[in-house]
Amino acid sequence: MSKNKSYKIFRESFLYNLICGTIFSAFALICIFPFYHLLISTISDSQFVEQGRIYLFPVGLTLNNYIEVLRIPNLGNAAFISISRTILGTSGTVFVTSYLAYFFTKTNMWGRKFWYRLVVATMYFSAGLIPSFLNNRMLGLHNNFLIYIVPGLVGVFNMVLVKTSIEAMPAEIEESVIMDGAGYLTRYFRIVLPLQIPILATIAVFSAVGHWNDFFTTQLYITRPQLFTLQFLLFEFLNQVRQAMRQIDTAAEGMGMAGNVLRPASVRLTLTAVVTIPILLVYPFMQKYFVKGIMVGAIKG
C-alpha cells in the first residue's frame, strides 16, 4: 500500500470520527442540558427563577430551596415509605410477573390459551377508576401499605416480554433437569431466572420508575400521614406554596423581601430534582442489561 493511499485512508477515517464525535457530543449535550438547567435553577434565587433569568449559570447562589424542602414535616417517613414501596413492589412484580410468564410457556397447562388471552385482554379493557377504587376498598386496602404493592404485582405487558424471552430459550436446557426429577420451582429458580437477567432487569427498571413516581394511589386510598409517599408529600407542599404565594406575594414585595420568598417555580424545580435524581442513579447499574432486554422479541429467527 502506497504512502499516499495510507494517508488518504487515515484522513478519511479521522474526518469520519471527527464528524461522528461532533454530532454525538452535540446530541449528548442536548440530552444533558435540561438536567443541568434544572440543577442550577434549584440553587438560584427564587426571584430570578420566577422571572426566567437563569440560562447557563446560577444567579443569586443559595441553598434556600433545598433547606425549605428538608424542613417539610414527615419528610423522612415519607421517603422511607417510597423507598420501601419501590423495593418491595419491584421485587414482587418481577417475581409474580416472571413466574406467571413461565407457566404460560408450558403447553401442558390446563386452559393455557384461554387464560393467556384473558390476561392479555386486560391490557386493552379495564373496569375503570371507580370500580377499581371500590374493589380495593372491599379488599381492605384503604389506608393499607399493601395498596402500593398488590394491585401492581402483575404487569401484563412485562409478562409478554418475559414470556417471549423464555420461549426463545432452548428447550433442551430445561429438559436436561427434568430428567433429574426437578419440579417447576426448581426449574424456575435454577434455570429460568439466571438466564433471563436482561429482561428481568428491564422490567425491574420499568416497575421501579412507576412505583417511585406514583402519587395518585396515595391521593385515592391513603388518608393517614404515616403512609404518605415522598411524591405525594412534595406534591402537597407545592400546592401549599402556591396558595401561600397568592396571599403574601404583594406584602413581601412591599417589604423588599421578594428575593427571599419561596416561589412556586423554584419549588417545583427543586422537587423535580429531589424525586428525579435518586431514580436516575439506578440506570447506570441496569444499563448493560436494559438494551439487550428491551430488544427481546424484536428479531425473529
N, C-alpha and C positions, 0 to 999 in steps of 0.2 A: 504493500500500500504506500503510495507516494506521500511525501510530506504535505503537499498542498491539499490532497484529499483528506488526510487526517485532520488538518487544521479546519477544513470546511465542516467535517463531521462534529468536531469539538465546538465550533462556533454555533452550529445549528442546535446542538444539544444544550449549550449554555443559554442561547436565546429562548429555547423552549422552556427550560427550567425557570428562567427569569420571568417569563410571561406567566407561566402557571403559578409560580410563587407569589407574584404580584396580585393576581386575580384571587387566589385563595386567601392571601393575607388581608386583602380588602374585604372579602366576604366574612372572614373571622372577626374583623373589627366591627363590621355592621352588626354581627350577632352579639358581640361583647358590649358594645356601646350602651344599649338600653340598661344593662345591669350596672355599668359604670355610672351612668347618669342617675340611676336610682340611688346608688350609694352616696354620691356627692350631694344629692338633694337632701338626704336624711341627716347630713352633718352640716347643712347650711342653715342660715337664719330663716325662720318660718315666713317672714315678710317677703323676702326675696323669692322664695319658692312659690308663694302665692301669686306673685307678680310675674312669674315665668322668666326670671332673670338668671337662671342657672344654666350654663352652657357646657363649658369644658372643665371648669374648676369650681370648688365650693366657694361660696360667698358668705361672709359672716360666720366663720367656722364655730360650731357649737355642737355639744352633745346633749342639748336640752331635750330633743325629741326622744332619744333613747332613754334618758333619765325619767321622763314623764311616763313612757311606756312601762318601764320597770317598776314604777310606783303603783301600777294598776293592782287593786286588791285581788287576791285569789289567783294571781298570775302563775305562781309556782305549781299549785294544784292543777290548774288548767293545762299547763304544759305537761305534767305527769299523765293526765288523762289522755291527752292527744298522743303522747309517745306510747303509752300502754295500748291504746286503741290501734295505733298503726302497727305495732309489733304483733299483737295478738290477732288482729284482724287479717293482716297479711299472711301470717303463718297458717291460720285456719283456712283462708281462701285458697292458698297454694295447695294445702293437703287435700281438702274436700274436692276442689275442682279437678285436681290431677287424678285422684282416686276414682272419681266418677268417670272421667275420660278414659281411664284404664279399663273399667268394666264395660264401657261402650265399645271397646275394641274386641270384646270376646263374642265370637259367633254363637257360642252355646248359652248365652244369657237369655233368659226367658223374656220374650216380647221386646227384644233389643231394638228393633226398628221403630216399634210403636213408641217406646219410652224415649228414645233419642229424638224422634220427631216432635214429641210432646214438649220436651225440654227446649229444643231449638225454637219452637213456636213462641216461647216466652220472650225471645229477642224482639219479636215484632208486635206482640199483643201483651198488654198488661191490664190489670184491673183498674188502675188509676190511683190517684193520690188518696182520695177519701176512703175507698175500700181497703187500701193498704194500711192507712192510718188506723182504721177501726180493727182490722185484723191483728195488727201489732199490739194494740191496747188489750184486746181479748186474750192475747198470748201472755200478758203480764209484762210486756217490755217497756211500758211507760215508766219513766224515771228509773230505768234499769240500765246498768252499764252494758248488758248484753244486746241492747238495741244497736250498739255500734258494731257488733260482731256478727250476730246470727243472720240478719237479712242479706248480708253480702257474702255469705260463705260460698255460694255457687255463682260464678261468673260464666254465663253461657258462652260468650264469645271466647273467653280464655279457655274454656273447656274444649271448644272446637279446635283451637290452636294446639292444645296438648294432645288431643286425640289424633290429629293429623301427624304430629311428631312421633307418637308411639307407633302408629301404623307404618311409618317409614322405617322403623327399626326391624332388622332381620328377625324373622320368626324363629330361626334356629337357635338364637341366643336364649330365648325363654324355654324352648323345647328341651334344651340340654339340662336345665334344672328341674323340669317336670319329671324327667326320668329318675331323678334322685328323690322324688317324693315331695318337692317344695309346693306349698299351698299358695293361694293368691296373695296373702300378705307378705310371705317371704319373697315371692317373685317381684312384688311391687316395691318393697324396700331394698332388696338386694340387687335387683336387675334394672327395673324401670327407672327408679329415681336417679341413680347415678348416671344413667345415660341420657337423661332429659334435663340436665342442669341448665343449658342455654335457654330453653323455652320456659322453664320454671322461674329462672331469674327474670325473664322478660315479664311474665305475668305478675311476679312479685313487685316489680317496679310500677306497673300499672295500678296494682291494688294499693301499694303504699302511698302513691300520689293521691289516689281517690280518698283514702282514709284521712290523710293528713290535711287535705284542703277542704273537706266537708264540714260545713257548719249548719246546713239546713236540717239535718237529722236532730241536732240539739235544739234547734228552734221549734221543731214539731213536737218532740217527745219529752224533752227534759225541762223541768222547772226547778230542780234542786241545784243550787250553785256549786255543790260539791262534784257534780257530774258535768259541768260546763267544759267544753273543749277550748283549747287556746284560740282557735279560729273564731269561735262564737264570742268569746270574751273580748277579743280585739275588735270584732265587728260591732259589739255593743258599745265599746269605748269610743269608736269612731263616730257612732250616732250621737253619743253624748257630747262629744266635742263640737259636732255640727250644730246641735241645739244650743250649746253654750255660746258659740260664736255669734249666733243671731242676737243674743241678749247683751253681750259685753263688748262687741266689736267697736261700736260707736264710743262707748265710755273709755275703752282702752286707748283709742286714738287721741281722744281729748286730753288724756293724762300723759301722752307721749310714751306709752308703753307698748305700742303696736308691734314693735320688733320682738318683744319677749312673749307675746301671746301665742299660745299653741294654735296653729292654723290647720283646718281640715286637710288641705293639700299636703302639707308636710307630714301630718299624722298618717294619712293614707299611704304615702310612700314609705314611711318608717315601718308601718305594719306590714306592708308588702315585703320589705326586706327581712323582717323578723320571721315571717312564715315561709318565705321562699328559700332563704339560704340553707336551713337545715336539710330540706329535701333535696336540694341541689348537691349536697355533699354525698348523697347516696350514688349518684350517677357514675362517678369515676370508678367505683368498685364493681358496678354492673355493666360497664360499657363493653368489656370484652365478650360478654355473653349476649348483650342486647341485640346487636346487629344480626348475629347468627340466629338467635331465637326468633326474631320478628320476620325473618325470611323463610321460616318453615312453611312448606306448602306452596311457596311462590314458584318453585321449579319442579316439574314432574319428570320422571323418567331417569 
